[in-house]
């Protein structure tokens, strides 16, 4: 596999512009033609025996049709003879400015994604299995406050690093509601309670972190108690820049999401996190056909699970998806703009 180049700039496909008219001006395709409808003629009234001209009923009808046609043409912005101009305004208040940063932290075998809005709001999605490495990342990136913390599920390689991150006093913590019976989980919840963090179970919340919209994707019903298949997903929307990550969800969960026809999983996405570190029971063809990612990032380190598997890597290649790996590239950072363009930088 060839390693993607550092600091690559990507653009979405450009839209075809409106065609210019003969004067070189661009005219909207919606302008109405300023002609009298076919079959309508202007008729001169007959002269009466008294020498006065009086319009007939058909004349009046013709004038009425002509007047209506002129009004419709004017409303379309073309004027009676197509020489008018149509003024459009853009609601800049709804267009996000600045950039969103999504960092896939190099935490070894595990997932930890640090996300910052243009306004400086911070989301930490999972934390890896090493508290020490998380502390290093917090210092490197100046994490002193976390606005939203999400544990995709309760496995140690996703929550152990959240324990020291709790010192940044998260405002809100979202989890899948299935508490693992581990000391790591207890240390995490104790730390969050001491920080005064509010707890919520995933229930399709939509949370605005400044101009960044975070859509929580709760696990489907009837997934039992398995942690992987109760992974919480999140969709990030920043204007036309979109990202998706779904923890360690395996085929039963992703298939259930597809059957539910969840709008949050429908791409295309510029950025996507590999399911379950590139396991063979994670991503599959039907799922990727819905997600349609441009780039996939695999959070992985030395392991005994053969992650990422050849099955997953071949699947990404067959779908033309650019592959980044934290074990080969280090921390992978995407910086996205609201027009859908983005840059990619890697530690190595």
C-alpha positions as a Python dict, from the first residue, in 0.01 Angstrom:
ca = {
    (1, 'X'): (0, 0, 0),
    (2, 'X'): (140, 338, -89),
    (3, 'X'): (133, 589, 197),
    (4, 'X'): (-65, 906, 115),
    (5, 'X'): (144, 1221, 87),
    (6, 'X'): (172, 1461, 379),
    (7, 'X'): (-36, 1783, 362),
    (8, 'X'): (-254, 1678, 68),
    (9, 'X'): (-531, 1922, -37),
    (10, 'X'): (-854, 1767, -154),
    (11, 'X'): (-1153, 1924, -331),
    (12, 'X'): (-1502, 1795, -398),
    (13, 'X'): (-1613, 1764, -760),
    (14, 'X'): (-1691, 2107, -904),
    (15, 'X'): (-2041, 2193, -1016),
    (16, 'X'): (-2110, 2285, -1381),
    (17, 'X'): (-2163, 2662, -1408),
    (18, 'X'): (-2460, 2823, -1574),
    (19, 'X'): (-2402, 2887, -1948),
    (20, 'X'): (-2341, 3251, -2051),
    (21, 'X'): (-2569, 3428, -2303),
    (22, 'X'): (-2447, 3603, -2615),
    (23, 'X'): (-2360, 3918, -2420),
    (24, 'X'): (-2128, 3720, -2192),
    (25, 'X'): (-2361, 3752, -1894),
    (26, 'X'): (-2471, 3444, -1701),
    (27, 'X'): (-2846, 3401, -1698),
    (28, 'X'): (-3029, 3166, -1459),
    (29, 'X'): (-3190, 2872, -1637),
    (30, 'X'): (-3521, 2952, -1469),
    (31, 'X'): (-3591, 3275, -1662),
    (32, 'X'): (-3920, 3266, -1841),
    (33, 'X'): (-3940, 3351, -2210),
    (34, 'X'): (-4090, 3697, -2267),
    (35, 'X'): (-4296, 3608, -2571),
    (36, 'X'): (-4665, 3595, -2632),
    (37, 'X'): (-4779, 3231, -2604),
    (38, 'X'): (-4811, 3046, -2936),
    (39, 'X'): (-5151, 3075, -3096),
    (40, 'X'): (-5229, 3415, -2938),
    (41, 'X'): (-5255, 3710, -3174),
    (42, 'X'): (-5323, 4079, -3123),
    (43, 'X'): (-5633, 4172, -3323),
    (44, 'X'): (-5760, 4517, -3430),
    (45, 'X'): (-6124, 4588, -3347),
    (46, 'X'): (-6379, 4621, -3621),
    (47, 'X'): (-6504, 4965, -3731),
    (48, 'X'): (-6869, 5021, -3655),
    (49, 'X'): (-7113, 5185, -3890),
    (50, 'X'): (-7075, 5503, -3677),
    (51, 'X'): (-6701, 5524, -3754),
    (52, 'X'): (-6581, 5446, -3397),
    (53, 'X'): (-6332, 5170, -3319),
    (54, 'X'): (-6445, 4938, -3041),
    (55, 'X'): (-6245, 4630, -2922),
    (56, 'X'): (-6420, 4298, -2951),
    (57, 'X'): (-6435, 4035, -2674),
    (58, 'X'): (-6159, 3836, -2846),
    (59, 'X'): (-5940, 4149, -2847),
    (60, 'X'): (-5986, 4189, -2474),
    (61, 'X'): (-5896, 3823, -2418),
    (62, 'X'): (-5582, 3862, -2626),
    (63, 'X'): (-5473, 4169, -2429),
    (64, 'X'): (-5538, 3990, -2101),
    (65, 'X'): (-5321, 3693, -2204),
    (66, 'X'): (-5045, 3926, -2319),
    (67, 'X'): (-5056, 4114, -1990),
    (68, 'X'): (-5036, 3796, -1787),
    (69, 'X'): (-4743, 3672, -1995),
    (70, 'X'): (-4557, 3997, -1940),
    (71, 'X'): (-4619, 3976, -1565),
    (72, 'X'): (-4488, 3618, -1548),
    (73, 'X'): (-4177, 3711, -1745),
    (74, 'X'): (-4112, 4008, -1516),
    (75, 'X'): (-4150, 3785, -1207),
    (76, 'X'): (-3897, 3545, -1356),
    (77, 'X'): (-3651, 3834, -1369),
    (78, 'X'): (-3635, 3872, -1747),
    (79, 'X'): (-3858, 4177, -1804),
    (80, 'X'): (-4093, 4189, -2100),
    (81, 'X'): (-3810, 4147, -2350),
    (82, 'X'): (-3570, 3943, -2141),
    (83, 'X'): (-3344, 4237, -2061),
    (84, 'X'): (-3399, 4250, -1685),
    (85, 'X'): (-3169, 4109, -1417),
    (86, 'X'): (-3248, 3878, -1128),
    (87, 'X'): (-3092, 3966, -795),
    (88, 'X'): (-3018, 3680, -554),
    (89, 'X'): (-2882, 3707, -202),
    (90, 'X'): (-2683, 3453, -3),
    (91, 'X'): (-2765, 3398, 364),
    (92, 'X'): (-2410, 3417, 493),
    (93, 'X'): (-2536, 3377, 850),
    (94, 'X'): (-2600, 3005, 784),
    (95, 'X'): (-2261, 2939, 618),
    (96, 'X'): (-1998, 2834, 875),
    (97, 'X'): (-1667, 3015, 865),
    (98, 'X'): (-1326, 2899, 980),
    (99, 'X'): (-1221, 2535, 984),
    (100, 'X'): (-1292, 2218, 1179),
    (101, 'X'): (-1002, 1998, 1289),
    (102, 'X'): (-1031, 1620, 1325),
    (103, 'X'): (-728, 1440, 1469),
    (104, 'X'): (-700, 1063, 1476),
    (105, 'X'): (-455, 1037, 1764),
    (106, 'X'): (-176, 782, 1753),
    (107, 'X'): (-259, 584, 2067),
    (108, 'X'): (-137, 241, 1956),
    (109, 'X'): (-397, -34, 1921),
    (110, 'X'): (-717, 161, 1987),
    (111, 'X'): (-924, 461, 1887),
    (112, 'X'): (-907, 822, 2002),
    (113, 'X'): (-1038, 1109, 1791),
    (114, 'X'): (-997, 1472, 1897),
    (115, 'X'): (-1228, 1720, 1724),
    (116, 'X'): (-1228, 2099, 1750),
    (117, 'X'): (-1476, 2345, 1605),
    (118, 'X'): (-1367, 2684, 1466),
    (119, 'X'): (-1490, 2838, 1790),
    (120, 'X'): (-1256, 2618, 1997),
    (121, 'X'): (-1523, 2374, 2124),
    (122, 'X'): (-1372, 2031, 2186),
    (123, 'X'): (-1509, 1679, 2138),
    (124, 'X'): (-1316, 1367, 2237),
    (125, 'X'): (-1451, 1048, 2083),
    (126, 'X'): (-1286, 752, 2262),
    (127, 'X'): (-945, 766, 2425),
    (128, 'X'): (-740, 457, 2344),
    (129, 'X'): (-598, 216, 2601),
    (130, 'X'): (-304, 421, 2730),
    (131, 'X'): (-359, 693, 2986),
    (132, 'X'): (4, 803, 2949),
    (133, 'X'): (-27, 856, 2573),
    (134, 'X'): (-350, 1047, 2619),
    (135, 'X'): (-182, 1279, 2869),
    (136, 'X'): (91, 1347, 2613),
    (137, 'X'): (-165, 1433, 2346),
    (138, 'X'): (-356, 1658, 2584),
    (139, 'X'): (-36, 1852, 2652),
    (140, 'X'): (65, 1863, 2285),
    (141, 'X'): (-269, 2002, 2170),
    (142, 'X'): (-342, 2216, 2474),
    (143, 'X'): (-653, 2032, 2589),
    (144, 'X'): (-762, 2203, 2909),
    (145, 'X'): (-1138, 2181, 2858),
    (146, 'X'): (-1355, 1916, 2690),
    (147, 'X'): (-1707, 2020, 2597),
    (148, 'X'): (-1829, 1677, 2485),
    (149, 'X'): (-1684, 1332, 2559),
    (150, 'X'): (-1827, 1022, 2389),
    (151, 'X'): (-1732, 662, 2460),
    (152, 'X'): (-1833, 459, 2156),
    (153, 'X'): (-1851, 153, 2383),
    (154, 'X'): (-1692, 19, 2700),
    (155, 'X'): (-1387, -177, 2579),
    (156, 'X'): (-1055, -81, 2736),
    (157, 'X'): (-888, 18, 2408),
    (158, 'X'): (-1151, 291, 2376),
    (159, 'X'): (-1201, 417, 2733),
    (160, 'X'): (-876, 381, 2931),
    (161, 'X'): (-739, 705, 2789),
    (162, 'X'): (-1060, 885, 2883),
    (163, 'X'): (-969, 851, 3251),
    (164, 'X'): (-696, 1121, 3246),
    (165, 'X'): (-902, 1320, 2993),
    (166, 'X'): (-1172, 1352, 3260),
    (167, 'X'): (-940, 1602, 3429),
    (168, 'X'): (-1040, 1846, 3153),
    (169, 'X'): (-1385, 1852, 3314),
    (170, 'X'): (-1609, 1740, 3026),
    (171, 'X'): (-1943, 1919, 3024),
    (172, 'X'): (-2131, 1619, 2882),
    (173, 'X'): (-2048, 1247, 2863),
    (174, 'X'): (-2246, 1018, 2630),
    (175, 'X'): (-2225, 639, 2645),
    (176, 'X'): (-2425, 337, 2528),
    (177, 'X'): (-2584, 267, 2866),
    (178, 'X'): (-2419, -75, 2901),
    (179, 'X'): (-2173, -35, 3186),
    (180, 'X'): (-1884, -282, 3174),
    (181, 'X'): (-1788, -439, 3507),
    (182, 'X'): (-1425, -327, 3495),
    (183, 'X'): (-1206, -113, 3718),
    (184, 'X'): (-1125, 106, 3418),
    (185, 'X'): (-1491, 197, 3377),
    (186, 'X'): (-1525, 269, 3748),
    (187, 'X'): (-1222, 500, 3745),
    (188, 'X'): (-1367, 681, 3444),
    (189, 'X'): (-1713, 733, 3592),
    (190, 'X'): (-1567, 833, 3929),
    (191, 'X'): (-1348, 1091, 3761),
    (192, 'X'): (-1636, 1230, 3556),
    (193, 'X'): (-1863, 1253, 3861),
    (194, 'X'): (-1589, 1439, 4049),
    (195, 'X'): (-1561, 1680, 3754),
    (196, 'X'): (-1935, 1752, 3766),
    (197, 'X'): (-1993, 1606, 3420),
    (198, 'X'): (-2349, 1541, 3303),
    (199, 'X'): (-2418, 1182, 3189),
    (200, 'X'): (-2647, 1091, 2897),
    (201, 'X'): (-2731, 770, 2717),
    (202, 'X'): (-2710, 788, 2338),
    (203, 'X'): (-3055, 872, 2198),
    (204, 'X'): (-2995, 1035, 1858),
    (205, 'X'): (-2899, 1370, 2011),
    (206, 'X'): (-2797, 1656, 1785),
    (207, 'X'): (-2538, 1873, 1959),
    (208, 'X'): (-2403, 2200, 1824),
    (209, 'X'): (-2042, 2267, 1915),
    (210, 'X'): (-2030, 2619, 1784),
    (211, 'X'): (-2082, 2587, 1409),
    (212, 'X'): (-2004, 2213, 1411),
    (213, 'X'): (-2309, 1987, 1420),
    (214, 'X'): (-2264, 1650, 1594),
    (215, 'X'): (-2531, 1387, 1527),
    (216, 'X'): (-2524, 1095, 1770),
    (217, 'X'): (-2619, 759, 1614),
    (218, 'X'): (-2756, 533, 1886),
    (219, 'X'): (-2730, 153, 1855),
    (220, 'X'): (-3026, -24, 1692),
    (221, 'X'): (-3272, -206, 1914),
    (222, 'X'): (-3227, -577, 1984),
    (223, 'X'): (-2847, -573, 1976),
    (224, 'X'): (-2827, -758, 2305),
    (225, 'X'): (-2546, -669, 2548),
    (226, 'X'): (-2242, -710, 2323),
    (227, 'X'): (-2026, -399, 2351),
    (228, 'X'): (-1906, -391, 1989),
    (229, 'X'): (-2255, -419, 1842),
    (230, 'X'): (-2377, -148, 2075),
    (231, 'X'): (-2119, 101, 1955),
    (232, 'X'): (-2229, 464, 1933),
    (233, 'X'): (-2169, 634, 1601),
    (234, 'X'): (-2131, 1004, 1532),
    (235, 'X'): (-2174, 1209, 1218),
    (236, 'X'): (-2000, 1545, 1189),
    (237, 'X'): (-2146, 1814, 963),
    (238, 'X'): (-1961, 2139, 898),
    (239, 'X'): (-2121, 2295, 594),
    (240, 'X'): (-2032, 2061, 306),
    (241, 'X'): (-1762, 1880, 504),
    (242, 'X'): (-1884, 1551, 655),
    (243, 'X'): (-1725, 1277, 867),
    (244, 'X'): (-1852, 946, 1010),
    (245, 'X'): (-1719, 714, 1280),
    (246, 'X'): (-1894, 416, 1439),
    (247, 'X'): (-1661, 263, 1696),
    (248, 'X'): (-1625, -116, 1677),
    (249, 'X'): (-1967, -181, 1524),
    (250, 'X'): (-1971, -516, 1346),
    (251, 'X'): (-2190, -639, 1060),
    (252, 'X'): (-2504, -710, 1270),
    (253, 'X'): (-2514, -348, 1387),
    (254, 'X'): (-2429, -185, 1054),
    (255, 'X'): (-2678, -411, 876),
    (256, 'X'): (-2948, -308, 1125),
    (257, 'X'): (-2868, 61, 1064),
    (258, 'X'): (-2904, -1, 690),
    (259, 'X'): (-3240, -172, 743),
    (260, 'X'): (-3354, 125, 952),
    (261, 'X'): (-3258, 348, 658),
    (262, 'X'): (-3080, 588, 891),
    (263, 'X'): (-3011, 919, 713),
    (264, 'X'): (-2700, 982, 927),
    (265, 'X'): (-2507, 699, 756),
    (266, 'X'): (-2572, 816, 401),
    (267, 'X'): (-2271, 963, 227),
    (268, 'X'): (-2069, 1075, 61),
    (269, 'X'): (-1824, 1149, 343),
    (270, 'X'): (-1485, 1308, 301),
    (271, 'X'): (-1367, 1135, 618),
    (272, 'X'): (-1445, 797, 771),
    (273, 'X'): (-1304, 591, 1057),
    (274, 'X'): (-1240, 225, 986),
    (275, 'X'): (-1470, -4, 1184),
    (276, 'X'): (-1300, -210, 1456),
    (277, 'X'): (-944, -121, 1352),
    (278, 'X'): (-982, -289, 1012),
    (279, 'X'): (-1120, -620, 1138),
    (280, 'X'): (-1263, -868, 888),
    (281, 'X'): (-1605, -853, 1060),
    (282, 'X'): (-1631, -476, 1036),
    (283, 'X'): (-1675, -292, 708),
    (284, 'X'): (-1856, -469, 424),
    (285, 'X'): (-1963, -387, 69),
    (286, 'X'): (-2326, -290, 138),
    (287, 'X'): (-2221, -61, 423),
    (288, 'X'): (-1956, 119, 220),
    (289, 'X'): (-2204, 158, -67),
    (290, 'X'): (-2413, 372, 169),
    (291, 'X'): (-2126, 557, 339),
    (292, 'X'): (-1924, 629, 22),
    (293, 'X'): (-1610, 762, 193),
    (294, 'X'): (-1320, 935, 20),
    (295, 'X'): (-1070, 862, 299),
    (296, 'X'): (-1052, 601, 573),
    (297, 'X'): (-834, 623, 885),
    (298, 'X'): (-746, 305, 1073),
    (299, 'X'): (-663, 345, 1443),
    (300, 'X'): (-419, 61, 1496),
    (301, 'X'): (-95, -41, 1665),
    (302, 'X'): (94, -363, 1743),
    (303, 'X'): (-167, -635, 1806),
    (304, 'X'): (-238, -1008, 1794),
    (305, 'X'): (-562, -974, 1594),
    (306, 'X'): (-410, -927, 1249),
    (307, 'X'): (-554, -573, 1237),
    (308, 'X'): (-595, -431, 981),
    (309, 'X'): (-691, -744, 791),
    (310, 'X'): (-624, -803, 422),
    (311, 'X'): (-1002, -838, 382),
    (312, 'X'): (-1062, -482, 502),
    (313, 'X'): (-768, -332, 314),
    (314, 'X'): (-872, -498, -12),
    (315, 'X'): (-1229, -374, 36),
    (316, 'X'): (-1110, -14, 76),
    (317, 'X'): (-887, -41, -231),
    (318, 'X'): (-1166, -191, -441),
    (319, 'X'): (-1383, 108, -353),
    (320, 'X'): (-1111, 362, -438),
    (321, 'X'): (-1079, 484, -77),
    (322, 'X'): (-753, 648, 33),
    (323, 'X'): (-611, 468, 337),
    (324, 'X'): (-434, 620, 639),
    (325, 'X'): (-304, 418, 935),
    (326, 'X'): (-193, 554, 1269),
    (327, 'X'): (69, 277, 1301),
    (328, 'X'): (231, 396, 976),
    (329, 'X'): (134, 764, 956),
    (330, 'X'): (120, 858, 1325),
    (331, 'X'): (-150, 1107, 1420),
    (332, 'X'): (-358, 1187, 1111),
    (333, 'X'): (-517, 1534, 1099),
    (334, 'X'): (-793, 1651, 866),
    (335, 'X'): (-866, 2023, 849),
    (336, 'X'): (-1200, 2084, 678),
    (337, 'X'): (-1370, 2394, 542),
    (338, 'X'): (-1743, 2450, 501),
    (339, 'X'): (-1715, 2436, 120),
    (340, 'X'): (-1611, 2070, 148),
    (341, 'X'): (-1239, 2116, 81),
    (342, 'X'): (-985, 1985, 329),
    (343, 'X'): (-617, 1922, 391),
    (344, 'X'): (-454, 1612, 540),
    (345, 'X'): (-138, 1613, 748),
    (346, 'X'): (39, 1322, 912),
    (347, 'X'): (312, 1291, 1175),
    (348, 'X'): (518, 1067, 949),
}
